[in-house]
Amino acid sequence: MINKKILIIGASSGIGKATAIYLSQKGAKLVLISRNAEKLQQVITECEGDDHKFASIDVTDTEKLDNFITDHVNSCNIPFDGLVYSAGIEGTLPLKFLKNETLEQILNINAIQAVLVSKTLLKKANFSSNGGSLVFISSVMGSLGQPAKIAYCMSKGALTSAMKAMALELANKKIRVNCISPGMVVTEMSSKILDSISEDNKKDIEKMHPLGIGNVIDIAKGIEFLLSDNSSWITGVDLLVDGGYSAQ
Ligand SMILES: NC(=O)c1ccc[n+]([C@@H]2O[C@H](COP(=O)([O-])OP(=O)(O)OC[C@H]3O[C@@H](n4cnc5c(N)ncnc54)[C@H](OP(=O)(O)O)[C@@H]3O)[C@@H](O)[C@H]2O)c1
């Protein structure tokens, strides 16, 4: 991992934050993006090494993100070697309450923008001519269903499918594209879900993970593997890091 330059979208909390700190310990140079500048500044202070950068950008502001990435590479002249797309939102709504706007918003942030950020990042000057690795954070819900999670499952299924098509399209440029699909890990997002359900439901969720609920570092280690040269012959893969959830 030493000396690779990685863009992390959704780096202010949860999996993205843990990944930033872990990759910095492995020698990566990082550029961190999400909306909350204060939280990103805090993540930078927890990272090892210097030269990390951050910018407060809403990922749905495609033009601002595009301009930032291009200006950043122009000013430092060091192209990126990889991407971690960890921005995501969750929604729990049964079909009868589901509105078009909710579907579009979740699909946009969780899947469409992952593809559009990749498009910007892979413009000639922005990305290493030696190739690199893109890692999208999907979910076990991308291949398994759950009641009231239609929008979320749809968005993660779309992300996983887009990843496979991109992997095939970009292989001749030595750019690998993979997903990590976590089961439930403790983050702000999952805490909101756990806080809103009964103790019995919490126990049920725990039981569905044979190795127990996961920690963000479990996901960060998988991401580091997919970004590193240790996975140089792996592309188009949805790596389930879920404590056995999807083995059942
Ligand atoms: N936690 C789990 O159990 C679990 C399981 C499976 C999959 N996942 C997936 O893992 C990813 C990370 O989730 P997490 O649990 O780490 O959630 P989290 O703690 O809520 O973090 C989500 C990140 O996304 C960023 N974000 C959200 N909307 C954004 C926007 N419009 N523009 C820019 N950044 C945005 C947030 O930053 P700002 O608020 O600063 O913008 C934050 O950094 C998500 O894709 C999620 O679906 C999580």
The ligand as an ORCA input file, in Angstrom:
! r2SCAN-3c Opt
* xyz 0 1
  N     -22.830      0.069      8.776
  C     -23.265     -1.054      8.239
  O     -23.703     -1.983      8.946
  C     -23.214     -1.235      6.741
  C     -23.540     -2.491      6.223
  C     -23.502     -2.686      4.859
  C     -23.147     -1.655      4.015
  N     -22.849     -0.434      4.531
  C     -22.479      0.639      3.591
  O     -21.235      1.167      3.928
  C     -21.157      2.549      3.521
  C     -20.718      3.385      4.696
  O     -21.703      3.275      5.711
  P     -21.398      3.611      7.240
  O     -22.087      2.593      8.038
  O     -19.965      3.895      7.422
  O     -22.301      4.937      7.357
  P     -22.026      6.349      8.013
  O     -21.218      6.253      9.258
  O     -23.376      6.985      8.072
  O     -21.139      7.078      6.902
  C     -21.684      7.456      5.669
  C     -20.699      8.390      4.992
  O     -21.292      8.816      3.771
  C     -21.159     10.233      3.687
  N     -22.247     10.778      2.894
  C     -23.566     10.529      2.986
  N     -24.236     11.251      2.087
  C     -23.301     11.981      1.406
  C     -23.382     12.934      0.364
  N     -24.543     13.299     -0.169
  N     -22.225     13.466     -0.095
  C     -21.030     13.132      0.441
  N     -20.911     12.227      1.433
  C     -22.040     11.672      1.902
  C     -21.226     10.720      5.136
  O     -20.563     11.961      5.295
  P     -21.227     13.396      5.513
  O     -22.421     13.228      6.380
  O     -20.104     14.173      6.152
  O     -21.540     13.878      4.155
  C     -20.389      9.628      5.812
  O     -19.018      9.939      5.705
  C     -22.568      2.906      3.003
  O     -22.580      2.827      1.604
  C     -23.438      1.808      3.588
  O     -24.565      1.573      2.798
  C     -22.867     -0.195      5.874
*
